[in-house]
Structure formats: C-alpha cells, structure tokens
Amino acid sequence: PTVNRQPSTANRQPSSVNCLPPTALRSYQSL
C-alpha cells in the first residue's frame, strides 16, 4: 500500500508542472 502512495505523489508533480506553462504564458502577455 505504501508503494502505491509514492506514485500518487509522483502524479502530483506533473500536475504542478502543467500549472507552470499557463503562468509562463501570462508573463509573456504582461510583457
């Protein structure tokens, strides 16, 4: 069970990475 919890956290990292591109686009728009 504990091993299954690690993948779940690994899935949270990609989600945060996906949030970075949108913010980068907003920075370009602000320029």
WOMO-V763736 format. One record per pair of residues at least 24 apart in sequence whose C-alpha atoms are under 6 Angstrom apart, sorted by the first residue. I is the first residue (numbers start at 1). GAP is how many residues later the second one is. D is the distance in whole Angstrom. If there is no record, write none. Layout:
i=I gap=GAP d=D
i=I gap=GAP d=D
//
This chain:
none
//
